[in-house]
């Protein structure tokens, strides 16, 4: 049984989306009153909504504010255990130095995988997939180097793109891509998929 089928056995149709949206109004505990904690709380709500194929737009009450996003992982060295940090760190390492448009395209690949039953159903699960076998889906996680984001300006840009993506405020310019690679390489797997976009440093694909 795949994960989306299991979800639908537990909750049906529109009631599922209403339940996810309602999570945005759940009171936070005292330990979650800081700006960063609130942003992480909202990111988890948005992650659940995004994991449902064809989900309704995220409610305004669940959207992460710019200040909240920047308050999360301020030193770029936090554990990879919340959706915003996992997505922002991925954008930093995979697309640092590129435009917000290119970062957004990489973010779309993560979110498209999140909504696809063939991939894990959390953002962190998507970006860290394959690490147990040493065959990471995102190269930065298995390159043997430190994973901290040391350039604060670049990481701030990555967090802003991650925020907008999680909020559902960014258009998917990749047309549903699940895979991408740098233009400087020619992986063997690319010929099996349909190219959907070439943008700056990257080429994007989806299944045929």
N, C-alpha and C positions, 0 to 999 in steps of 0.2 A: 504494500500500500504506500503510495507516495505521500509526501507531507501535505500537499494541497487537498488531496482526497480526504485525508484524516481531518483536516481543518473543517471541511464541509460537512463531515459527519457530526461534528460538535456544534457548529453554528451554520445556519442556512441563510443564503441570500442576503437581502438588505439588512437583516437583523445583525449579521456579523459586522458590517461596516458601521452601523449605529453603535454597536458595543465598543468598537475600537475608538470611535470618535469620542464616546463618553469618557474614556480613560483620561482625556485631557482635563476633565473637571475634578479628578480625584485629588483630594487635599494632600499636600506634601507634608512629610514629617518635619520635625524641627531640624533634623540633620540634613534635610534637602532644601533648606531655605536660601542657600547662597545662589548667586546668579549662575554659577557653573553647574550646580546640582540641578537647578531648574532646567537649564538647557539640555543636560544629559537626560533628564526625565522626559522632556518633550521629544528628544531624538529617538528614544525607545518607542514612544507612541507612534511617531512618524514611520519608523522602521516597520512596525507591525502593519500599518495601513499599506505601505508600499509593497509588502510581501504578498498581498492579495491581488492576483491578476484582475485588471479592470476595476480596481478600487476607486471610490469617489475621491475627489480632491480633499486634501487634509484640512481640518477645521482651523480657522484663524487662531483659536485659543491654543492650538497645539504647535503653532509655528515658533521656531527659534528666532530670537531677536539677534541683531548683529552684535550687540554687547554680550549677550549670553554665549554666543559662539566663540568670541575671542577670550572669554573667561575660562573656557574649557582648555585643559592641558596648556597652561600659559608658557611653560618652559619647553614644551615639545618632547617631554620625556616620561609622560604618564603611561601606565599600563594600557595595552590595547584591549579595553574591555567595555567600550561604549561606542555606539554607531558613529557619532560625530568624530571622535578621535580616530577611529579606524579608517573612515573615509578620508578625512583630512590628511592623515599621515600617508595614505596611498597616493593622493594627488600630489603631495609634496615630493615624494620619492619617484613617482612615475612621470610627473610632468612639471617639475620645478623649472622655472625659467621660461616656461611657455606662457601663452596668453590665457586669460580666464576662459575663453572659448574652448581652447584645447583641454584645459583642466576639466571643464564641464563635460566635454565629450568622454573623457576617461571616467568621470563620475557616473555618466549614463550607463556605461558598461557594467559598473558595479550594481547599479539599481536595476538594470535589466536582468542581471543574473539573480538578484534577490527575488524578483517576481517570477522566476522560472523554476519549475519543480525539479529540474536536473541539478540545481545548485543549492547550497545551504540557504536557510531562511533567516539569517541575520547578516548584517553588513560585515561584522567581524568574521563570521564564518566564511563569507564569500572571499574576502581579501586574504585570509590566512589559509584557504583551502589548499590541500596538498602538502602542507609543511611536514606532516608526519612521515610522508614517503620521500621527502626531499625533492618533490616535483611541484613547487609552488606555482599557482596560477598567476600570481603577480610577483615579478622577479625580485623586487626590493626585499621581500620577506625571506628569501633564501640566498641572498648574495654574500652572506658571511660578515657583513659590516654592521656597525651600530645602527639602530633604527630610530634614534632620536632626531628630531627636526631642529637643527641648530641655527638656521637662518630665520630670525623672527619675522621679518617682513614677508618673506616667501611663504612661511607657514601661516601667517595671518591671511594672506591671499587664498591659500588652500582651504583654510577654515571657512572663509566667506563663501567660496564656491560650494563647499560641502554643505553649509547651512542652507543656501538657496536650493540645492539639489534635494536635500531631505525635506525641505518645506514644500516641494512640488512647484517651485517658482522658476525652474529652469527647463527650457525646451530641449527635448532629446534630438539633437542634430544628427545623431548617428543612425537614426531610423531603426532602432531596435537592436543595435550591435551587441554581441556577447563576447567578442574577441577583438583584440587590437595588437599592433606591434609597432615598433619604431620604423620609420621609413628607411633607416640605414641597414636593416636586416631583411632577409627573405626566408622566413620559416617555411618548412615543408608543409605544415598543416594548412597554410593559407589557401592553397589551391582547392581545398575541399569545401570552402565557404564562399558566400557571395559578398563581394566588397560593397560596402554601403557608404563609405566616406573616406576621403583623403583630406586631412586637415593639418597643415603645418608639419609637425614632426611625426604624425601618426597616420596609420591606415586602420580602418575599422571593418569588421565583418560580422555576418550573422549566418546561420545555417541556410542552405539552399532550400 
